[in-house]
Amino acid sequence: MQIIFLIGIFFIVFNICNRLYHAWKMSSSRVPVIEQVQEETGADLEENNENKEQQLKNLESKARQQIAVSGEKIKIKKKDGYDVFSAESVLRKAKDSFEVPDFESALMYAKEASEVVDTAEKIVKPVKTYIVQSGDCLWYISKKYFKRGSNWYDIWQANKEKIPDFDLIYRNQNIIIPTLQKNS
């Protein structure tokens, strides 16, 4: 950004010098020409400042939008059980840069957070198993693991291949105890 600014200043100065040289060569009275060039230069500088302000507003808007998009992607992935810790830390850097305000860095970090969250991996939860004992039923197993017998249906759904009829389970049968999703 600074290089572009310096190049712009260079071309403005070069343009001024070029106009002065041609005006001096063409005109016998040099003082009015210098005043005319100064007036034109002032208008150019004002226009240049307006362009820079507009570019800054556009950059701020892009950074704000990218931060919002990355934040939403992180929320969705987190809810779906993905590891988004590294994406959250990069997004935090983007928000900090936005507050400074360093919109270029904020935009860069927000894009990076979006890329990181896209490559996030699903968190694998360890599978619990239970070996059925004599006298067990799905209600009692559910009560043992979930403190509620009414979750027997979840155990049955997780083991439908092994337990086609929820009323018939056998001793020494190995069943999976599912991880219940919390409603958030």
C-alpha positions as CSV (number, residue, x, y, z in Angstrom):
1,M,0.0,0.0,0.0
2,Q,2.9,2.4,0.8
3,I,4.6,1.6,-2.4
4,I,1.5,2.4,-4.4
5,F,1.2,5.6,-2.5
6,L,4.8,6.6,-3.3
7,I,4.4,5.7,-6.9
8,G,1.3,7.9,-7.1
9,I,3.2,10.8,-5.5
10,F,6.1,10.3,-7.9
11,F,3.7,10.6,-10.9
12,I,2.0,13.6,-9.5
13,V,5.4,15.4,-8.9
14,F,6.6,14.3,-12.4
15,N,3.4,15.6,-13.9
16,I,3.8,19.0,-12.2
17,C,7.4,19.3,-13.3
18,N,6.5,18.4,-16.8
19,R,3.7,21.0,-16.9
20,L,5.9,23.7,-15.4
21,Y,8.7,23.0,-18.0
22,H,6.3,23.1,-20.9
23,A,4.5,26.2,-19.6
24,W,7.9,27.9,-19.0
25,K,9.0,27.1,-22.5
26,M,5.8,28.3,-24.2
27,S,5.1,31.4,-22.1
28,S,7.0,34.6,-21.7
29,S,5.3,35.3,-18.4
30,R,6.2,32.6,-15.9
31,V,4.4,33.7,-12.8
32,P,0.7,33.2,-13.9
33,V,1.6,29.7,-15.3
34,I,3.1,28.6,-11.9
35,E,-0.1,29.8,-10.2
36,Q,-2.2,27.9,-12.7
37,V,-0.2,24.7,-12.1
38,Q,-0.5,25.1,-8.4
39,E,-4.3,25.4,-8.6
40,E,-4.4,22.2,-10.8
41,T,-2.1,20.4,-8.4
42,G,-4.3,21.2,-5.4
43,A,-7.3,19.8,-7.2
44,D,-5.4,16.7,-8.1
45,L,-4.3,16.2,-4.5
46,E,-7.9,16.6,-3.3
47,E,-9.1,14.1,-5.8
48,N,-6.3,11.7,-4.8
49,N,-7.2,12.0,-1.1
50,E,-10.9,11.3,-1.9
51,N,-9.8,8.2,-3.9
52,K,-7.7,7.0,-1.0
53,E,-10.5,7.5,1.5
54,Q,-12.8,5.5,-0.8
55,Q,-10.3,2.7,-1.1
56,L,-9.9,2.7,2.7
57,K,-13.7,2.4,3.1
58,N,-13.8,-0.4,0.6
59,L,-11.0,-2.2,2.3
60,E,-12.8,-1.8,5.7
61,S,-16.0,-3.1,4.3
62,K,-14.3,-6.2,2.7
63,A,-12.5,-6.9,6.0
64,R,-15.7,-6.6,8.0
65,Q,-17.5,-9.0,5.6
66,Q,-14.8,-11.5,5.5
67,I,-14.6,-11.6,9.3
68,A,-18.3,-12.1,9.5
69,V,-18.2,-14.9,6.9
70,S,-15.3,-16.7,8.6
71,G,-17.0,-16.4,12.0
72,E,-20.2,-18.0,10.6
73,K,-18.2,-20.8,9.0
74,I,-16.4,-21.4,12.3
75,K,-19.8,-21.5,14.2
76,I,-21.2,-24.0,11.7
77,K,-18.2,-26.3,11.7
78,K,-17.9,-26.2,15.5
79,K,-21.6,-27.2,15.8
80,D,-21.0,-30.1,13.5
81,G,-18.2,-31.4,15.7
82,Y,-15.1,-30.1,13.9
83,D,-11.8,-28.9,15.6
84,V,-11.9,-25.2,14.9
85,F,-9.5,-24.0,17.6
86,S,-6.7,-22.8,15.2
87,A,-9.3,-21.1,13.0
88,E,-10.7,-19.3,16.0
89,S,-7.3,-18.0,17.0
90,V,-6.6,-16.7,13.5
91,L,-10.0,-15.0,13.5
92,R,-9.2,-13.4,16.8
93,K,-6.1,-11.9,15.2
94,A,-8.3,-10.6,12.3
95,K,-10.7,-8.9,14.8
96,D,-7.7,-7.4,16.7
97,S,-6.3,-6.0,13.5
98,F,-9.6,-4.6,12.5
99,E,-9.9,-2.8,15.8
100,V,-6.4,-1.1,15.4
101,P,-7.5,-0.3,12.4
102,D,-5.3,-2.3,10.1
103,F,-7.8,-3.4,7.5
104,E,-5.3,-5.1,5.2
105,S,-4.0,-7.4,8.0
106,A,-7.6,-8.0,9.2
107,L,-8.7,-9.0,5.7
108,M,-5.6,-11.3,5.3
109,Y,-6.2,-13.0,8.7
110,A,-10.0,-13.4,8.0
111,K,-9.3,-15.1,4.7
112,E,-6.7,-17.3,6.4
113,A,-9.2,-18.2,9.1
114,S,-11.7,-19.2,6.4
115,E,-9.1,-21.4,4.7
116,V,-8.1,-23.0,8.1
117,V,-11.7,-23.8,9.0
118,D,-12.3,-25.3,5.6
119,T,-9.5,-27.8,6.3
120,A,-10.6,-28.6,9.9
121,E,-11.0,-32.2,10.8
122,K,-13.9,-33.8,12.6
123,I,-13.3,-34.5,16.3
124,V,-13.5,-38.3,16.8
125,K,-15.1,-39.2,20.1
126,P,-14.1,-42.5,21.6
127,V,-16.8,-45.1,21.3
128,K,-18.0,-46.7,24.5
129,T,-19.1,-50.3,24.4
130,Y,-21.0,-52.4,26.9
131,I,-21.2,-56.1,27.3
132,V,-24.7,-57.2,28.2
133,Q,-25.1,-59.0,31.5
134,S,-27.8,-61.4,32.5
135,G,-31.0,-59.5,33.4
136,D,-30.1,-56.3,31.5
137,C,-32.5,-54.4,29.2
138,L,-31.9,-51.3,27.2
139,W,-33.8,-49.2,29.8
140,Y,-31.4,-50.2,32.6
141,I,-28.3,-49.8,30.4
142,S,-29.5,-46.3,29.4
143,K,-30.2,-45.4,33.0
144,K,-26.6,-46.6,33.9
145,Y,-24.9,-44.4,31.3
146,F,-27.2,-41.4,30.8
147,K,-29.0,-41.3,34.2
148,R,-32.3,-41.6,32.2
149,G,-33.9,-44.8,31.1
150,S,-35.8,-43.0,28.4
151,N,-32.6,-42.8,26.2
152,W,-32.8,-46.5,25.5
153,Y,-34.0,-45.7,22.0
154,D,-30.7,-44.0,21.2
155,I,-28.8,-47.1,22.3
156,W,-31.1,-49.2,20.1
157,Q,-30.7,-46.9,17.1
158,A,-26.9,-47.1,17.4
159,N,-27.0,-50.9,17.5
160,K,-29.9,-51.7,15.0
161,E,-27.7,-54.2,13.1
162,K,-27.0,-56.1,16.3
163,I,-30.4,-55.7,17.9
164,P,-33.1,-56.0,15.3
165,D,-35.8,-56.3,18.1
166,F,-35.3,-53.9,21.0
167,D,-36.9,-56.4,23.4
168,L,-34.3,-59.1,22.7
169,I,-30.8,-58.6,23.9
170,Y,-28.5,-61.4,24.9
171,R,-25.9,-61.9,27.6
172,N,-22.3,-61.3,26.5
173,Q,-23.6,-59.2,23.5
174,N,-21.3,-56.3,22.8
175,I,-23.3,-53.1,22.1
176,I,-22.2,-49.5,21.4
177,I,-23.2,-46.7,23.8
178,P,-23.7,-43.6,21.6
179,T,-22.6,-40.1,22.6
180,L,-25.7,-38.0,23.1
181,Q,-25.7,-34.6,21.4
182,K,-26.5,-31.7,23.6
183,N,-29.1,-29.3,22.3
184,S,-27.5,-25.9,21.9
